[in-house]
């Protein structure tokens, strides 16, 4: 318990740095392809911002809630077509 409380701020900062590097890597990789639309880049930015806010303010429960919301948002058009 004590170790988790002590290292939690460090883990959060390292996680944010890793997420930022990963997003920059994805953006650079996507821009190199040139066939990728702005829509996909905006999806990545918006989803990463939602995940960051959900985890930062609400912890694991917020992260789970945001992931479920993103999943439903992505699956809904396919379900609507099949109905």
Secondary structure in CASP SS format (residue, H / E / C, confidence):
PFRMAT SS
TARGET T0000
AUTHOR 0000-0000-0000
METHOD secondary structure of the structure
MODEL  1
X C 1.00
X H 1.00
X H 1.00
X H 1.00
X H 1.00
X H 1.00
X H 1.00
X H 1.00
X H 1.00
X H 1.00
X H 1.00
X H 1.00
X H 1.00
X H 1.00
X H 1.00
X H 1.00
X H 1.00
X H 1.00
X H 1.00
X H 1.00
X H 1.00
X H 1.00
X H 1.00
X H 1.00
X H 1.00
X H 1.00
X H 1.00
X H 1.00
X H 1.00
X H 1.00
X H 1.00
X H 1.00
X H 1.00
X C 1.00
X C 1.00
X C 1.00
X C 1.00
X H 1.00
X H 1.00
X H 1.00
X H 1.00
X H 1.00
X H 1.00
X H 1.00
X H 1.00
X H 1.00
X H 1.00
X H 1.00
X H 1.00
X H 1.00
X H 1.00
X H 1.00
X H 1.00
X H 1.00
X H 1.00
X H 1.00
X H 1.00
X H 1.00
X H 1.00
X H 1.00
X H 1.00
X H 1.00
X H 1.00
X H 1.00
X H 1.00
X H 1.00
X H 1.00
X H 1.00
X H 1.00
X H 1.00
X H 1.00
X H 1.00
X H 1.00
X H 1.00
X H 1.00
X H 1.00
X H 1.00
X H 1.00
X H 1.00
X H 1.00
X H 1.00
X H 1.00
X C 1.00
END
